[in-house]
Amino acid sequence: MRALRIGFLLGFRQIQRANKWTTGLIIFVMALTFINLIAVSGILVGLIAGSERALQEKSLGDIIVTTLPDEDKILNTDAFIRELEQLPEIKSFTVRYQVGGQVEANYKTRSDFSKDANIVSGRLVGINPVAEDAVTGLSKNIVEGEYLDPSEQGYVLIGALNIDRYTAGFADITGSLENIYPGSTVRVTINDNTKEFIVKGIIDAKVGEVSTAIYIPERELRRLSGATSRDAEEIAIRLDPTTDGQAVKQTLLALGLDKQAKIRTFTEAIPKFVVDIKNTFNILGVFIGAIGIIVASITIFIIIFINAISRQRQIGILKGIGIERRVIEVAYVLQAAFYAIVGSAIGVAITYGFLVGYFERNPIDFPFSDGILVAEPIGTLYRFVILFIITLLAGFFPAWLIVKRNTLNSILGRK
């Protein structure tokens, strides 16, 4: 403790008497290093986190109910719905009827029958427009035209990735509809049943399940597909924000509803490839951050080494009057600790006080997601501990190299 107290006093004096510009520069480097540790991995992970958020908000909801592995429908959907209506934790839900079909455009103006018709095959989704909008805010993703009106019939919403001007050159691979705008007429075919619909609007969301779908009012879809059962393929549930999704899932399981359908929370329903990409980006961010730590530690090492070299005569005098080597080493280690703590504190303030909120309000516009900055407190703490330890080592080694020299040589300035 005596060595620590004296070392602390010496280190404090050194910081007090150090050049302010040099001290400011070191702290600035430490702050940037800490921000780099958080921001690089945070933005990389945020790309996938933004995609996950969009998937939850615009498609899956907080709990997603789908068919059992050996079934093609949610068994006794009406009874399932009645149970959902009794749970106060459920804010809203939407029932979806899904079937494969074809949509044909420009069939009225087609003159050359030797060429293929302008047809795309896709997933037709029957919805209650009001319920769907309450759960996923589907109307907010209308980029052209208007949202479906529950009182109207004969209208359809088409996902943007089914239309040539939105496919960005991939039309030859995926197929697309040409010259389709709100008000255009398309022909929808399910099995052998065909009906004309007017395009009410075009949906564009950074969620593939939404942008590739064709939405039709559920009553018209069931009539067109010839379905006699009211059993659906999917139910997306939106919970009260204060409700735990896992707890609601357990309630549904306790009611025995898992015998009728597969029930998963949003986290459980995230596709595995999305989780793998997120983990890969996290590892990549850690690797890039590690390079930043190495650069910062080398910088601290060089600065403290030069500082110790320039003060080797004073170090020799201190040793000559009886100050122990470890006291001097502690002084330089504490000096490095000061740089790490102050620099990291500034980095934390900038990250949580500005960067996280900025990217939340202004997400990075990527083609597949709105990227945000993910900075989890526990991860930030781990990064600080790593940076702090490495900085202490970077402060100790140059001091150790200088202090171990012969005392008389240090005082006389000999090598």
N, C-alpha and C positions, 0 to 999 in steps of 0.2 A: 504493500500500500504506500510505503514511503517513496519507493521508486516511481510509482504511478503518480503520486502527488507532485513530485519534483519534475517528472517528465511532462506532466500536464502544464505546469508553470512554464517550462522551457518552450514547449510547443506553442503555448498561447503567446508568449513573447515573440517567437519567430513569425507567427501569423500577423501580429500587430505591426511588426517592423518590416514585413515583406512589402514588395512593390504592389500597390493596389491594382494596377493594371494586370500584373501577372496573376495575382490572386483571382481577379475577376475572370480572366481568360480560362484559368483552370476550372473554376466553378461552372463557367459557360460550357466547357467541353464535357464536364460531368453531367450537366443538365441535358445536353443534346444526346449524350450516350444513353441516359436513362429513358428519354423520350423515344429514342430509336428502338430500345429494347421493347417498349410497350407498343409503340405505334406500328412498327413494321409487321409484327405478328398479329397485332390487333386489326389492322386493315385487311391482311390476308384472310384471317379467320372471319372478319366482318363481311367479306364477299359472300361466304356461304351462310353466315348468320342472317344476312339480308335476304338471301334466297329462302332460308327456312322461315323467316318471319312472313314473307310474302305468301309462302305455301300455307302457313297456318291461317293468315288473315283472309286469303282470297280463295282457298280451296278446301283444306281439310278441317278447319275449325279447331276447337280445343279437344274434342273427342270425335273420332270417325268410326262409324258403324258400317261394316261391309258384309258381304256374304260369307258363309262358312266355306271351307275349302272344297267340300263335296256338294255344294249347292250353287245355284245360279241366281237365287233371290234371297232377300231377307225374309225368313219364314214368318208368316202372320204379321205383316208389317203394321196393320191397323192396331193390333193389340200392343205391339212394341211402342207405337206412337202414343197410345193412351197412357202407358207407363211413364213415358218421358214428360207428358203434360202434368203429371202429378208431382214432379220433383222441382222444388222452388229454386234449387241451385242452377237449373238450366234456364238461361236467358232467352234463347231461341234455337230453333233447329230447322233444317231444310231437308226434305225428302227428294231424292233424285232417282229418276228412272233412266236407265242407260241402255242403248241399243246401237249396234253398228248399222250404218246406212250410207247412202250416196247422195251427194248434192250436185246437181247439174246446172250450169249457167250458160247463157247465150244460146239456148236451144231454139229460141224463137227466130234468131237471126242466122242460124247455121245454114250455110249454102253448099258447102263442100262436104258431102257425106263420106268421102274417101279418107278424110282426116278423123282422128279420134275426137269424140265429143269432149267438151270442157267439163270434166267430172272429177270430183275428189271423193274419196272414201274416208269416213271419219266416225267419230263418236258423237252420237246424237243424245243430248241430255234433256230429259223432260223435267221441268221445274215449276214450282209455284213462284212467280216473279217476286212477290212481296216477301215470302219466307226466305228465298235465296238471297235477296238484297239485305235482309236483316242479319243474316249470318256472315256473308262474305263481301257485302258492299259491291255487288257485281255492277250496279249502275255507275259506280265511280270509274269503272274501266272502259266505259263507252268512249271511243275516240272519234267515231263518226255516227251520226244519226241519233236515235233515242233508245231508251230502255223499253222493255216490253210493258204494255199496259194490260193488267189482268182482265179488263173488260173487253179487250179486242181479241179477235181470232185471225189466223192466217198470216201471222208475222213470225219472224225468226231472227235470232242474233247469231252472227257468224264470227268465229275466232279469227283474229288477224292473220295467223299463220296458215290459214286456208286460202288467202288472197294474194295474188301475185305481187302486188306493190309493197307488201309487207315481208315477203320471204327473202329479200336481200340476195337474190341470185341463186337460191336453193330450190326454185320452183321445178327445175328439171329433175331433181332428186325426189322431192316430197310431193310434187303435183300441187296445182293451185288453180283458183278460179280467176278468170280474167274479166275486166270491166264490171266489177261488182261494187256498187255503191248503195247507200241507203235509198230505198225505193225500187231497186232492181228486183226482178222476179227470178226465183230459182225453183227448181223442181227437186223435191226430196223423195227418195225411194227407200223404203224399208221392206225387205223381202220382195214381194211382187206388188206391193201397194205404193202408189205414187200420188203426190199432191203438190200443188203449187203454193209457194209461200212468198211473201214480200219481205225483203231484207229491212228490218226495222233499225238495226244498228250493227256496228262492228266493235268487237271486244279485243282489247290489246292489254295484256297484263304480263308481267315477267314471271309467269307461272305457266309451264307448258300445258298442264291439264286444262287451263282456262283458255289460253290462246289458240288451242287446236280444236276446241269443242264447238259444236253447233247446238245452241239452246232453243228449245221449243217449249211452249206451255205444256205441262204434263198431260192434260186431258187430250190434247191434240196428238201428242206422241203415242199415247196408249191406243187411241183410235186408229192411227195410221199403222201402228205395228200389229194391230189385231189382238192386243193383249186383253185377256178377260180377267186376269188377276190384278189386284191392287198392290201386290207385293213389289217392293222397290229393290234397287241394287245398292243404294248407298244412302246414308243419313249423316249429315255433318251437324255437329252440335256446338253451339257457342255458350260458354259458361259465364256466370257472373265473375268479374275480374278478381274478386276476393276469394273465389272458390278454388280448391285444389282439385285438379283434373283426376289425379289418381284416386282420391277419395270418392268422387262421383262414379268413376269406373267400378270401384268395389261395390258401391251401392247397386249399380246395374247388374253386376255379377250375382250379388246376393238375391236379387229378384229372379234369378234364373234366366235372364235374357241372353246369356252367352250360348244357350241352346238354340237360339233363333238366329244369331248373327255373331260375327267376329267384332269384338269391341276393343278399341285401342285408343290410348291417349295420343296426342299429337306427337310427342317425343318418340313413342313406340312405333308410330307410323312413318317416321322419316325414312326415306329410302336409304339402304345401306351405302350406296355409292356416294351419297351426299355426306354421310358421316365420315367415310374414308377420305374424301377430298378435304373435309374440314380438318381432320387429323394430320393429313399431309401438309396442308398450308401452315398448321400450327408448328410442325417440326421445321418447316422451311423458315418460318419467322424466327424460331429459336436459333437456328443456324446463323441466319443473317445478324441477329442480335449478338450472338457470341463473337462474331467478327468485330462488332462495335465495342464489346467489352475488352477484347484483346488490344484494340487500338487505344482505348482509354487507359488501360493499365500500362501500356508502353509509354504513353504520354506522361502519366503520373511518375513512372519510374525515371524517365529522362529528366523531368523538371526537378524532382527531389534529389536525384543524383548530382545534377549541376549545382543545386542549392547546397548540398552537403560538401561538394568539392570546393565551392567558393568559401565555405565556412570551416574548412578542415583545420585552420589554425585555431579558431575559437573552440572547435571540438577537442583539439589537442590540449588547449589550456584547461578546458573543463575536466578532461581526464587527469591532467596534472595536478589539479587542486582537489582530486579525490571523488569527482562525480563518476559513478559507475557507468560502464558501457551500456547496460540495459536501460538506464535512465535516459540516455541520449537516444537510444533506439526507440523507446516509448514516445519521446517527444516527436520524432519524425512520423511514427505510426499514427499518433493522434492528429498530427497535421494532415496526413492523408485522410483520416477519418472525417475531419472537418470538411475537406473538399467533397467527400462522398456524400455526407449527410446533407450539406447545404445544396449541392448540385441536384441530388435526388429529390429533395423537398421542392425545389423550383420546378423540376420535371413533373412531379406529381401534381403541383398546382396548375401547371399549364395543361397537363393531360386531362384532369378531371374538371378543372375550372373553365376550360375553353374547347379543347379538341373534341372530347366526347360529345358535348352538347352541339358543337358546330356540325359534326358529321351526322348527328341525329336529325338536325334541322335541314342539312344539305347533304344527303347521301350521295355517294359517288355513282354516277349513272353508267353502270355496266349493262351490256346487252341482256344478261341473264339475271341480274339482281340490282337492287339499290344498296350499294356497299356502305356499311357503317363501321365505326371503330369499336371493337370489343376490348374492354379493359377490365377484366374481373379483378376485384381487390386482392383475392388470395394469390392470383398469378403475379400481380404487381408486387406483392410482398416478397414472393420467392425471388423475383428479379432483383429487388433491392438488396436482399441478403447476399445473393451471388455477387452483385457489383460491389457491395461493401467489403466482403471478404477479399476479393481480388484486389481492390484498391488498397486495403491494409497490407497485403503482401507486396504490392508494388511500392508502398512506402517503406516497408521494413528492409527489403534487400539492399537498396542503395545506401541506407543508413548503416546497415551491418557491414557493407564493404568498406566504408570510410572509417567507421569506428574501430574496426579490428586492426587498423594500421598502427605502426609504432608511434607512441605518444610524442617522442622527441622529433621524429621525422615530420609529424603533422604540424608541430609548433614551428619548426624551421622551414616548412613548405617543401621538404624533400619528397621525391617520389619513392 
